[in-house]
């Protein structure tokens, strides 16, 4: 979703800002812009489309030691040059970039700005006009900025320039992520550390409703009352090479290939010196104290949560409910007496999940966040965190985070079971090792998946994924991958459910991708395949060794049946990847999607 960068220092900011925006491209956007401030004023360049399009219109002759930049994912107003950021106040004195949604923008416009002529349809323009309005009323810039913030309802990360002050970037945040990066003779602002890793790895976290005055030599954090807050910086543990594509054509395929490595990293990180899997005793205590676990998540993370339910119920014998975050906020089920909430979120910033976290924390319940991003909002605000250790995931379509989420959930289930002396009939460390090897085999079979993808998906307008038990959950993920990057309309179904309505959609040649990795339902899922084949469907069966039959298109290596999602998803990720390539789709940046969904 929207991304923000800012620079103030001794160097020309233009290239630093553009490179920073390129690093934020993965979050998803539809337009971009920068504002460069020098002795001649503030120069704004913005364009609909990609950063590459923005580069073409930025005047190479403009140099500036202070600037801000933005990638926009449209919420209020269509994607267009006019609606893209930065936005300027009526007199052009103030220039602002914003990430988030101002819910009461219409009210503020009517209440304070009825005489102002607006250029865009955005909520952001209201904020910058309000700042100017209060300055015109006699407040200092800082006072006007603070006053404006007190009136805003909703989420925001803001960076503001004042044409009369070349020494300061004003910054604030509420609910939307924003960091300040520290350098020698310069400071930067960024939605995430990756954007500015090119110039610094030293960052200061900002909390909601703080105001920050950033100059080239100083960063002053204040609360809304104007009191100064001291906060220590931290070092961003990111390797610059982690966020480069290297020799890969796309981040998605790089991240699919990284899955064996991530499995091994997770095993190592969660092992103690005796080689046993271990998790902070407070987290295990919270699991054992709870009478029901509520997993809350969105999208791919929700799909991982469904597999997590199976793991926790089977291994640790604690009942689990899995909920879609955006529904849970408004439609909360009757809770058990001692619930524990688990938030699964790759980014740690998803607004829908955060809204639930805030609500259940307000009700006094305990919460654990499972995330890939240390220091992210959901990590900070929950009682406990478990990290995925998957390395930055840049492609919009989540792959390695999904398998990492399932692996961490399996470890949580195992350690909880052991703490209660519940016998787990397999050695998880050993099984995860086997899975890492099996993942390698699958990643080495790319040509086959390219072929399957061409055969089944190159011309179709829709596709169905069917499975039973955990295979069904993986089908939900496989269909999500396919639709988000190839735009083929794809749905995942429980094998037995298809004939209760959806089978009406099966026509001659409709591709059906079926998973058959569960012994107890192997014959029934094959029966479901026969039902659709009888109506003309073109079946692609992916089975597990030992359960395979002659008609199968691909056989995955044998792993423990509770853990099959960790590998059965890889063929589906690869098939989706190649389907997108065959259709000339922008694999890493699919249309309309954002990586970090920071609005509800
Ligand atoms: C799909 C995908 C999304 C995310 C969802 C939640 O490939 O990545 O469905 O899973 O937006 O995001 P996180 O996990 O960051 O909370």
Boltz pocket constraint, residues with backbone or C-beta under 6 A from the ligand:
constraints:
  - pocket:
      binder: B
      contacts: [[A, 298], [A, 299], [A, 300], [A, 301], [A, 302], [A, 344], [A, 345], [A, 346], [A, 347], [A, 348], [A, 349], [A, 350], [A, 353], [A, 396], [A, 397], [A, 398], [A, 399], [A, 480], [A, 481], [A, 484], [A, 594], [A, 595], [A, 596], [A, 597]]
      max_distance: 6.0
